[in-house]
Amino acid sequence: MTGLTTHVLDTATGKPAEGLKIDLYRIDGDGRAMIKTVTTNADGRVDGGPILIGDSFIAGTYELVFHAGDYLRQSGVTLTDPAFLDVIPLRFGISDVSAHYHVPLLLSPYSYSTYRGS
């Protein structure tokens, strides 16, 4: 499989993060262009397959912006004001358009981690 996918897990609850909004941008120099907005399903994944695939899956620098604060508030978590984690931008590069890029997010109210998954 080729393309870009993501998966969000709420490590504080041990469950997938359902209903988390994610914006995808392509970075061009000092600017960024919005490609799309998606929301995670009950499995913490995006419906409809890869976020980027086919002709839109091109080499370059991208940013996934995870709206973690909104998700955490909707989940009943009481956050500080301002929240320690609110919007989490992950900037990464795609160099091989014949490969699969999986960029998961492991999330809790006070920490997050990511990696290039398979």
C-alpha positions in Angstrom: 0.0 0.0 0.0 1.1 3.6 -0.7 -0.2 6.8 0.8 -0.5 8.6 4.1 -2.5 7.2 7.1 -2.8 8.1 10.7 -4.2 6.5 13.9 -4.8 8.2 17.2 -4.8 6.3 20.5 -5.8 7.9 23.9 -3.2 6.4 26.2 -4.9 7.8 29.3 -8.0 5.7 28.6 -6.3 2.9 26.6 -8.8 3.4 23.8 -8.9 4.8 20.3 -9.4 8.5 20.1 -12.8 8.8 18.4 -14.0 12.2 17.0 -10.6 13.9 16.9 -10.3 16.5 14.2 -7.1 16.5 12.1 -6.1 19.1 9.5 -3.6 18.2 6.8 -1.3 20.8 5.2 1.3 20.8 2.5 4.3 23.0 3.5 5.8 25.2 0.8 8.6 27.4 2.0 7.3 29.7 4.8 3.6 29.0 3.8 1.3 26.1 4.1 -1.7 25.1 2.1 -4.7 23.2 3.6 -5.3 19.9 1.8 -8.2 18.5 3.9 -9.8 18.1 7.3 -10.7 14.6 8.6 -12.1 13.2 11.8 -11.2 9.9 13.5 -13.7 7.1 13.7 -14.4 4.7 16.6 -11.1 2.9 15.9 -9.1 6.1 16.0 -8.6 6.0 12.3 -9.9 7.9 9.3 -12.7 6.5 7.2 -12.2 6.1 3.5 -8.6 4.8 3.4 -5.4 6.9 3.3 -5.6 10.6 3.8 -3.3 11.1 0.8 -3.2 8.7 -2.1 -2.9 8.6 -5.8 -2.0 11.8 -7.7 -2.2 13.9 -4.5 0.5 11.7 -2.8 3.6 13.6 -3.8 7.0 14.1 -2.3 7.3 17.1 0.0 6.9 18.4 3.5 3.5 18.0 5.3 1.9 18.8 8.6 -0.8 17.0 10.4 -2.5 19.2 13.0 -4.3 17.2 15.7 -7.0 19.2 17.6 -6.2 17.3 20.9 -7.7 19.9 23.3 -11.1 19.8 21.6 -11.1 16.0 21.7 -10.0 15.8 25.4 -12.7 18.3 26.4 -15.3 16.4 24.5 -14.1 13.3 26.3 -14.8 14.9 29.7 -11.2 15.7 30.6 -10.9 18.9 32.7 -8.0 20.8 31.2 -6.1 23.8 32.5 -6.7 27.2 30.9 -4.8 27.4 28.7 -4.6 23.7 28.1 -1.1 22.2 28.3 -1.7 20.4 25.0 -4.3 21.9 22.7 -3.3 21.8 19.0 -0.5 19.4 18.1 1.3 20.0 14.8 3.4 17.2 13.4 5.6 18.2 10.5 7.2 15.4 8.5 8.6 14.7 5.0 7.5 12.3 2.3 10.4 11.4 0.1 9.3 8.0 -1.4 5.9 8.1 -3.1 6.0 4.4 -3.6 6.0 3.8 0.1 3.3 3.9 2.9 3.7 6.6 5.5 1.8 5.9 8.7 2.0 8.8 11.3 0.2 7.7 14.5 -0.3 9.8 17.5 -0.3 8.5 21.1 -2.1 11.1 23.2 -2.8 11.9 26.8 -3.7 15.3 28.4 0.0 16.0 29.3 2.0 14.1 26.7 2.1 12.7 23.2 4.4 10.7 21.0 4.6 9.7 17.4 6.7 7.6 15.1 6.7 6.4 11.5 4.6 3.3 11.7 3.9 0.6 9.2 
